[in-house]
Amino acid sequence: MMQEKWKEFSLYKQGLILIVIVFLSTNLGAFLGVLASFMSILTPFIIGIFIAYFLSRPVIKLEKRFEKSGSTFVRKKAHVLSVVTVLAIVILIVTVIASYVMPIIARNLVDLTASLPNYYLETLNWVRGMGEEHWLYNLLPPIPEDPSEFDPTELINNGVLAFMTGALGTIASNIVAMTTGVFHFAMGMVVALYLLLYRHMVLGLADRIAKVFIRPKALDFLKSYVRKSNEVFYKFISAQFLDACVLGTLATIMLALLRVEYAVTLGLLLGICNMIPFFGSIFASLVAVVVTLFTGGPQQALILMGCLLVLQQIDANFIGPKITGDALGLNPLLIVTSIFIGGHLMGIVGMFIAVPVAAMCRIFLDDYLTIRERKLGIRSD
């Protein structure tokens, strides 16, 4: 009797799932719109979760230091004091960046965007000086006799500089999105504050829920992989971020000493792009050299190219390994493939997280193959 009821219930579930799938497939656009609206509401909470995740380790380390304090009050309030201290430092850093750095970047982007048509005309004149027989002459559109007649929209439509213009537009739109997301960030900081304050309660509740729905053996297996994944992901992302901050600061100082225009913006670009293995630093260096070529001339561009090569070698051989510590041990081909896949699926964010995700997948695959080899009696070399 019970078996028949269970079969009826299973058929009911299968039918319900089928109806839901058909409904979603026929109303996919409306469903995605509702999902997007729901995700926009959850944006502050998602930001708060990420902030709390990346600040959890500094909070824990600072809490251990407070627990060793000679003051009884500090020892009793170690957890609260560590959370408040770390968040106060983050807010101070964000305030300084928003007050002093962001206005400089905004001005640089406005000036650079306004100057792009002039740089474009200079390029056209330079190509025209090579003569009509040169192959580059036929690739570029005709040069107007009167520069005032030049239509700036040609710069956007032209295929030669479309990539560079699009990249600058993307950077500008991201910066604007960051400035307009102040409210979300502020709410995210509030969410992060409560998550960090009640970290043990949240983790305890998650553990209780997992124990109710997951069998003990499977739960232990899941926890082990969560710990491994967290270790790989956190170490890589935090190390890359710290390396990007160091490189961006050094690059900005170097650009300022070389009297390169837009030094702060280009230095920030070099630091951010350095978080993308292989391609990031190459792309940012090319942009910096091209911008310097137009603003400072060939000699300054060549000097900058040499200095950037030296700085990147120092970072690759000394700064990076010192900060990152043990490498992830990934094959370069796997790194390049993961970056391409991550960029295709999630854009710039996907390129940032592609390498640690690939490292986690490699760990899962190695463990799975080890288990299968043991069952089959195969020795792994």
N, C-alpha and C positions, 0 to 999 in steps of 0.2 A: 504493500500500500504506500509506504513512504517512498519507495523507489519510483512508483508511478507519479506521485506528486512532485518529486524532484525533477523527473523528466519533463512534466508539464511546465514546471517553473523555468527550466532551462530553455524550453521552446519559447516561452513567453519572453524571456530575456533576449533571446536571439532575434525574435520578431521586433521587439522594442528597439534594439540596436540597429536593425535594418531600417526601420522607419526613421530613426534619427539620422542615419547616414544619407538616406534619400532626401530628407528635408534639408540637411546642410548642403548637399551637392546642388540642389535646385535653388537654394537661396544663399549661395556662397558670398555674393557681394554684400548683401545685408548683414550676414553673420560676421564678415571681416570688418565691416563698419562698426558694428556693436562691439566687437573685440578690441578695435583700435580705440574707441571711446572709453572702454573699460580700462585698457592699459594706460591711457592718458591720466585717468583718475588715480591709478596705482603708481604713477611715476614717482611721486615723493617717497612712497614706501620702498620702491625698488632702489632708488638712490640711497635711502637710509640704510637698507640692508647691505649694499655695497660699501658704504662708508664704514658701517659697524664692522664688516668683515675685515677690511684692510687695517682698521685701527685697533682690532682686538688684540693683536700681539704687542704693540707698544703699550697698550693699557695693562696687559698682564705683566709685562716686564717692569713697568713703573710701579704697579701694585706690589710686586715682590720687594722692591726697594723701600717702599713706604712701610711695609710690614716689618722691616728691620730697623725702623727709626727708633730713636730713644724716647720720642714723645708718645705717651699713651693715646692721646687723641688721634695722632696721625696713624698709629697702628690700627685703631678701631675703625677709622674712616678711610682706610687705605684704598678700598675699592672705589668709593665715591670720589675721593681726591684724585685718583689716577684717571678716571673717566673725565672729570671736569678739566684737569690739567691738559690732557691730550687734545680734547675738543677745543679748548681755549687757544692752544698753539695753532691748530688747523684754521680756526676762524681768523686769527691774527694774520697768518700767511695769506689767506684768501683775500682779506681786506687790503693788505699791502699791494697784492697783485692787481686787484680791481681798481685801486686808487691811483697807482703810479704806472704799472706796466701796461694795462689794457688801453688807456688813452694813447700811449705812444704807439702801440700796435695798430690801433684804429687809424691814427693819423698817417702812419706809414702805408697802410693798405689803401687809404684814400688817395694819397699822393702817387703811389705806384700805379694804381688803376688809371688815374688821370694822365699819367705820363706814358702809358702804353702806346697810344696812337703815335706819339712823337718817336718813340723807340722803333715802332714799326716802319715809319717813314725813313728813319735813318738806315734801317736794314735794307729797304727797297733801294735807296740811293747808293748804298754800298754795293749791292748786287748789280745795279745799272752801270756802276763804274767798271765792272769786270768786262762789259761788252755784251752785245747781243748774242755772240756765239757761245757764251758760257751756258751750261745746262741749267744752272740755277735761275737764269734770267727768264726762261720760259715757264718756270714753276710758279712764279709770283705774279700777282695781278699788276696791271699798268700803274705807273706812278702819276698822280695828278700834277699838272704844271704849277698850280697854285695850291700850297699845302692847306689853305683854309677850306678848299673844296673837298678835302679828304673826309670820307664818311667813316666814323669810328666803328660802325657796325661791320665794316669789312674785316676789321681785326678779329672779330669774333667768328665770322664766317670763314675766314681763311684757314686752311688746314695746317699751315706751317706752325702758327702760334696758338692754335685752338686748344691744344693740350695744356700749354702753360697758362692760358687765360682761364681755362676750366679749373685747373688746380688752384689758382689764386682765388677764384670765385668760391670754390668749395671751402677753402680755409676761411675766407671772409664770412661765409654763411654759417660755418661752425662757430666762429667767434661771436657772431650776432646771436646765434641760438644760445650760446653760453650766457651772454649778458641778459637775454630775455628770460632765462631760466633761473633767475635769482630766487624767485618765490619757491620753486621746486627744490632748489638746493637748501634753502632755509628750512623748509618743512622736512627735507631729508635729514638735516642735522638734528632736528628735534626727534625724529624717529630713531636715528642712530644713538642719540643720548639715552633713550629709554631701552633700546636693545642692549646697549653696553651695560647700563645700570642693572638690568634684570637678565643678564646673560645666562646665569645658572638656572633661573626659572624657565626661560625660553628653551634652553637645551634639555632640561629635565622634562618639560612637557612634550617636546618632540620625541624624546626617548620613550616616554610612556605610550604615545600614540603608535610609534613604530612597533613596540612590543605587542600591542593589541592586534595589529594587522599582519605582522611578519613573524614567521616561525623563528625560534631562537637561533638555530644553526644558520639559516639564511640571513638573519639580522647580524650575527657576528661576522659573516662573510661580507655583507654590505658595509658594515662599519670599518672593516679593515681597508677596503678599497676607497671609502670616503676619506679616511686618514691619509692614505697614500696620495690620492688625488689632491687633497688640500695642501699637502706638503709640497708637491711639485708645482702646483698652480701658484700658491702664495709666494714661494721662494722666487720663482722665475719672474712673476709680474712685479713684485716689490723690488727685486734686484735690477730689473730693466728700467723701472721708473727712477730709481736712485741714480743709475748710470746715465739716464737721459737728463736728469737734473744737473749732474756734474758736467756732462759734455755740453749741454746747452749754455750753462754759465761760462765755461771756458771759451766756447765758440763766440758768445756775445762779447766777452772781454777782448778776444783776439780781433773780432770784426771792428770793435770800437777803436782799438789801437791802430788798426790799418786804415782808419777813417772811411770805412765802407758805409754807404748810405743804407738806411733801414737795418742797422746792426741788430737792434733788439728783436725785430720781427724775424730776421733771417736766423738769428741765434736760437730763437724759440722753435722755428721750423726744424733746424738741425737737431735740436734736442728731442722733439716729439718724434720725428721720423726715425731717429736712431733706435726707437723701441721696436721697429720692424726690421728683423734680421735681413741682411744682404741688400735688399732693394731700398730700404728707407734712407740710409745714409747717402747712397748714390744719388737718389732722386733729389734730396735736399741740397746736396753739394752742387749738383748741376743747376738747380734753380738759383742758388746763391752766386755761382760763377756767372751765369747769364745776366742776372740783375746787375752785378758789379761791372760786367762788360759794358752795359749801356750807361750806367751811372758814373763809372770811374775810368773807363777806358780799358784797352787790352792789357796794359802793363799791370794795373791794379788787379785785374781779373786773373792774370797768370800768377801773381804773388799770392793771391787768395787761394788759388787752386793748390799751390805748393804747401801753403800753411795748413789747409784742410786735410791734405794727404798725411802730413806729419801728425796732426791732431788725431786723425782717425787711427793711425798706426799706434799711437800712444794709448788710445782708448782700447783698441783691440787686443793689445799685448800686455798692458799693465793695469789700466783702470778697470776695464770690463772684468777680466778674470779675478781681480782682487775683490770686487763687489759681488760678482755672481757666485764665486766659489767653484764648486764642482759643476762641470758642464752636464747638460742633460744626456749627453752621449748619443745624440741623434745623428743619423747619416745626413750629410748635406742635401742629398737628393730628396730625402723625406721632408726636410725643413722647407725646401723650395716648393715641393708639391703641396705641403700643408698650407703654406702662405697663399698659393694660388687658389686653393679650394676655399680657405677662409675668406679671402678677399672677394671671391665670386658669390659666396653665400651671404656674408654679413658686411661687406665693404671694408672700411678702414678698421673698424672694431674687430672684425674677423681676422684681419692680418695681425693685429696685436696679440690675440689669444690663440692663434693657430698653432704656434710651436708648443706651448704647454699642453694643449689638448692632444696634439700628436704624441707628446711624451707619455701622457696618461694612457692613450690607446696602445702604445707600445708596451707599457707595463701590463695592461690587461691581456694583451696577446701573448706576451712571454709567459705569464702565469698560466694561461689557458693551455698553451702548448706544453708546458712543463707537466701539468696535471695529466694531459692526454698521453704524453710520452711515458709517464710512470705506469698508467693503466695498461698501455700496450707493451711495456717492458723495453722501450727504446731508450738507449743511452744518448743523452745530448752532449755534444762536444763543446 
